[in-house]
Amino acid sequence: MKITPKIGVDQRRISSGAGFLLILLLSGCSEQSPEKPKDEAATALDKSPNPAFTFRVGSAREQREYAQRELEFDPTNDGWNSEAFHGDTTAQLKELAESLARNTPPSVLSPKATSTILRPENLVSVFENDGMKVLRGTFPPDAKALPLTGQLEQLTRPLQGSGGNVSVRFKQFRVRPPADGTATCSSTILYKARSSSASRVLVQNATWVIQWIYDSSSSKYLIEAIRPDNFEEVELLNSPDLSSAGKSTALFHDRTEELIEPLPGGGLIHWGANELSVRGLYQNGRALIGLALGDANGDGIDDVYLPQARDLPNMLFLSQPDGSLVEVAAGSGLNWLDETTVALFADFDNDGDQDLVVGSRERMALHENSDGTGLNFKRVLELPQADTSSLAAADYDGDGLLDLFVCNYLSSVENETVALSDAIYNALDGGSNRLYRNRGNFEFEDVTESTGMNVDATRLSLAASWEDFDNDNDMDLYVANDFGPNALYRNDAGVFTQIAPKVGADDPSFGMSITWGDINRDGLMDACISNMFSAAGNRITAQPKFEKVLADGLEVDRIAYLARGNTLLINKAGAQFEERSSQAGMVNTQWTWGTLFADFDNSGHLDLMAMNGYITGPTVDDL
C-alpha cells in the first residue's frame, strides 16, 4: 500500500497503490519432513492460535494435493542437502528459542560451546525521546571466546528482568551444510527477542553466525559457537499514562475498537475465516488491497475509504471531531461489491473538494464529490481496465488539472496466473499501464502512446509515484514492477523517456511500492522501493546446487537479487542514483509491501515506516 501524507505534499502529486499476494515456489526446496503423516499435514492450518484467521483445507482432494506438495518439496527427495540441513538446524533453533523465553538451560549446545559477548558492553543511544530509546553496540574484532551459556544468560537478563512475557524467534537466511568428509557447517540467522509488560516493551535484534557440530549420540546438530555480527536493543514505553511533562509515553496507540463500531458480520475477518482455503489462497491470493485517505467532507480531517474483497461492500469512514469514525458508504454511493483493489482521493475538477477514483479487477470509475459533504458521490466516468493495482495523480503537463496514471498488473481479468514468458527477473507479459490526460469536465484522454509512456508499460506493475526528481519543475514518474526492473520516466515538456537503467534506478526485483523523500536534506528527492526479503530465497540461491541447476552465473545473481530486500536510492544531482540500502540498515524489513517516509518524531529527519506481512501455510517463519 502506498499512501502519500497530506502534510507538506505538493498538490501536483497524489499516489495510492495496492499489493498482490505472490508466491514464488522454488521446486525441490522446503524444510518439510518426510516423516510427517499426511493427515497431519493436511490439517495443519486448523491449528492456528487465532481462529478468526484459520484457513482450512476443505475437500479430500485438497487434502491429497496438499500432502503431495509436501512430498514433492521435501529436500531429501531431490538432493537438496542444504535445505535438509536447514530443516534440522531450524528445529534446534526453535528449541533454543523456547529455552531462552522460559529462562531454562538450553539442551542444544555442545558441552564446550563458546561465543564472544552477545550483548555489547558499549551500548550507545542512537535515538531517544519520551517513549522510545534505541541502543546499539559494536563487537571488537579480537573479542575473546567465552562459555556460551553465560553469554546467553547475559543477553536475555534485561528481557527476563522486565517482568513481562518473553518471546524469542530465529530466522535462517544463510546455511553452509557439511561438505563431504568434513563436519564443518554454519548458518547465519536473525535473532529477535521481545519482552512485553504493562509498562514497556523491550526488543533485541541481532545477526549471528552459528557454527554447528553433529552429535552422533543424539543424531542432532548442536551449537558449537556463535559469532555476533550486530546488536540493537529498543525500549518502548507502553504505559497509557502521561509522563511528568504531560506527554503520552507511547508513540502510537491502537484505538481501532474504541473508535470504530463493530461491523456487521465481522467484515473481512468473518469472510476470511469462513470462505478462504489454502487452495484459494494459492490461486487467488489477492488479500492485500489499497486504501485512500482524503478529506471527503471538507472539515479539515482526513477520512478513510476502505476497499474490500469480492462481495463485501466497500466502506467510507468519515472522521469526527472527537476522533471516532462513522461509516457512510451506502448513503454516499460508494459501497461497491466488486473485487476492489485500489482507490484514490483527488480534486480532479478544481472545485475544492476531493473526488474519488475506485479501481477493481474489471473496471475503473471516477466519482465526483457533488457537494463536498462526503455524502453525495456521483459516478461520472468509467473506464475499462484489467486488474488495476495502483493509481497516481499529478499535473504532468502544467495545465492546472490533475492527470491520472494507472498501473494494471495482469493483462486480463481471466488471466489468474502470471505466465512469465520471459525470465523471472525480466517479466514482460503484464497488463498495459495507461496515462490519462485530464481535459476538464471529467473528460480524460488516453495519451500513453503519444507521451512515450508506452515504453516498458507491460510489466507486472504494482505501484507508481510522481515526483520532480531532477528539479526542473515538472513531474516525473517512478513505476515499481514485480518480477523485473522498475521504470523511471523523465518528463521533458510533457514527453517521457524511460531512463531507469541509465541512471541506476531500475532495481530489478519484486518492486511493490515506491516512496520519495529527501533523507539527506540536500534538496534532491531520494527513493525507497519496497521489495521482498526472503530468508528462503537468500539461502537457496546461495547454494552451489542452485547455480548448477541454472548453469548460468549471471542468472543466479539476478535471481538472488530478487530476495535481497528493500532498496534505497540516493539522488545524486538529479542525474544518477546511488544504491545505499545496506549502509542505511533498511534492506531487511521482512516481506515489505509498502513504505512511507515521514518525520514521525518532529526531529527534522525523515523516518521510514514499512508495512510487512504474508499469509502462509504451516511453515510460517521461512519466507
ZIGI-V395109 format. One record per backbone hydrogen bond with DSSP energy under -1.0 kcal/mol. NH is the residue of the N-H (numbers start at 0). CO is the residue of the C=O. If there is no record, write none. Layout:
nh=NH co=CO
nh=NH co=CO
//
This chain:
nh=8 co=5
nh=12 co=9
nh=13 co=392
nh=15 co=390
nh=17 co=388
nh=20 co=284
nh=28 co=25
nh=35 co=32
nh=40 co=36
nh=41 co=37
nh=45 co=42
nh=46 co=43
nh=52 co=49
nh=53 co=50
nh=62 co=58
nh=63 co=59
nh=64 co=60
nh=65 co=61
nh=66 co=62
nh=67 co=63
nh=68 co=64
nh=69 co=65
nh=70 co=66
nh=71 co=67
nh=72 co=68
nh=73 co=70
nh=76 co=73
nh=79 co=74
nh=80 co=78
nh=83 co=79
nh=84 co=80
nh=85 co=81
nh=86 co=82
nh=87 co=83
nh=88 co=84
nh=89 co=85
nh=90 co=86
nh=91 co=87
nh=92 co=88
nh=93 co=89
nh=94 co=90
nh=95 co=91
nh=96 co=92
nh=97 co=93
nh=98 co=94
nh=99 co=95
nh=100 co=96
nh=101 co=97
nh=102 co=98
nh=103 co=98
nh=109 co=222
nh=112 co=109
nh=113 co=223
nh=114 co=145
nh=115 co=225
nh=123 co=135
nh=125 co=133
nh=126 co=133
nh=128 co=131
nh=132 co=234
nh=133 co=126
nh=134 co=232
nh=135 co=123
nh=136 co=230
nh=142 co=139
nh=145 co=114
nh=147 co=112
nh=150 co=146
nh=151 co=147
nh=152 co=148
nh=153 co=149
nh=154 co=150
nh=155 co=151
nh=159 co=155
nh=160 co=156
nh=162 co=159
nh=164 co=195
nh=166 co=193
nh=168 co=191
nh=170 co=189
nh=172 co=187
nh=173 co=187
nh=175 co=185
nh=181 co=178
nh=185 co=175
nh=186 co=209
nh=187 co=173
nh=188 co=207
nh=189 co=170
nh=190 co=205
nh=191 co=168
nh=192 co=203
nh=193 co=166
nh=194 co=201
nh=195 co=164
nh=196 co=199
nh=200 co=235
nh=201 co=194
nh=202 co=233
nh=203 co=192
nh=204 co=231
nh=205 co=190
nh=206 co=229
nh=207 co=188
nh=208 co=226
nh=209 co=186
nh=210 co=224
nh=211 co=184
nh=212 co=221
nh=214 co=219
nh=218 co=214
nh=219 co=214
nh=221 co=212
nh=222 co=107
nh=223 co=210
nh=224 co=210
nh=225 co=113
nh=226 co=208
nh=228 co=206
nh=231 co=204
nh=232 co=134
nh=233 co=202
nh=234 co=132
nh=235 co=200
nh=236 co=130
nh=237 co=198
nh=242 co=246
nh=245 co=242
nh=248 co=240
nh=258 co=254
nh=259 co=255
nh=265 co=262
nh=266 co=263
nh=268 co=265
nh=270 co=266
nh=271 co=267
nh=272 co=268
nh=273 co=269
nh=274 co=270
nh=280 co=276
nh=281 co=277
nh=282 co=278
nh=283 co=279
nh=285 co=283
nh=286 co=284
nh=289 co=340
nh=291 co=304
nh=293 co=302
nh=295 co=293
nh=302 co=293
nh=303 co=316
nh=304 co=291
nh=305 co=314
nh=310 co=336
nh=311 co=308
nh=313 co=335
nh=314 co=305
nh=316 co=303
nh=317 co=325
nh=319 co=323
nh=322 co=319
nh=324 co=258
nh=325 co=317
nh=327 co=315
nh=331 co=327
nh=333 co=328
nh=335 co=333
nh=339 co=337
nh=340 co=358
nh=341 co=358
nh=343 co=356
nh=345 co=354
nh=347 co=345
nh=354 co=345
nh=355 co=366
nh=356 co=343
nh=357 co=364
nh=358 co=341
nh=359 co=362
nh=363 co=382
nh=364 co=357
nh=365 co=380
nh=366 co=355
nh=367 co=377
nh=369 co=367
nh=369 co=375
nh=376 co=331
nh=377 co=367
nh=379 co=365
nh=380 co=365
nh=382 co=363
nh=386 co=360
nh=387 co=359
nh=388 co=406
nh=389 co=406
nh=390 co=15
nh=391 co=404
nh=392 co=13
nh=393 co=402
nh=395 co=393
nh=402 co=393
nh=403 co=435
nh=404 co=391
nh=405 co=433
nh=406 co=389
nh=408 co=386
nh=415 co=413
nh=425 co=422
nh=426 co=482
nh=429 co=457
nh=430 co=408
nh=432 co=456
nh=433 co=405
nh=435 co=403
nh=436 co=444
nh=438 co=442
nh=442 co=439
nh=444 co=436
nh=446 co=434
nh=450 co=446
nh=451 co=448
nh=452 co=447
nh=454 co=451
nh=456 co=453
nh=460 co=458
nh=461 co=479
nh=462 co=479
nh=464 co=477
nh=466 co=475
nh=468 co=466
nh=470 co=467
nh=475 co=466
nh=476 co=488
nh=477 co=464
nh=478 co=486
nh=479 co=462
nh=481 co=459
nh=483 co=508
nh=485 co=505
nh=486 co=478
nh=488 co=476
nh=489 co=496
nh=491 co=494
nh=494 co=491
nh=495 co=450
nh=496 co=489
nh=498 co=487
nh=502 co=498
nh=504 co=499
nh=508 co=483
nh=508 co=506
nh=510 co=480
nh=510 co=508
nh=511 co=529
nh=514 co=527
nh=516 co=525
nh=518 co=516
nh=525 co=516
nh=526 co=568
nh=527 co=514
nh=528 co=566
nh=529 co=512
nh=533 co=562
nh=537 co=533
nh=538 co=534
nh=539 co=535
nh=540 co=536
nh=542 co=539
nh=546 co=542
nh=547 co=543
nh=548 co=544
nh=549 co=545
nh=550 co=546
nh=555 co=551
nh=556 co=552
nh=557 co=553
nh=558 co=554
nh=559 co=555
nh=560 co=556
nh=562 co=559
nh=563 co=560
nh=565 co=586
nh=566 co=528
nh=568 co=526
nh=569 co=577
nh=571 co=575
nh=574 co=571
nh=575 co=571
nh=576 co=502
nh=577 co=569
nh=579 co=567
nh=583 co=579
nh=584 co=581
nh=585 co=580
nh=588 co=586
nh=591 co=530
nh=591 co=589
nh=592 co=610
nh=593 co=610
nh=595 co=608
nh=597 co=606
nh=599 co=597
nh=606 co=597
nh=608 co=595
nh=610 co=593
nh=612 co=590
nh=619 co=617
//
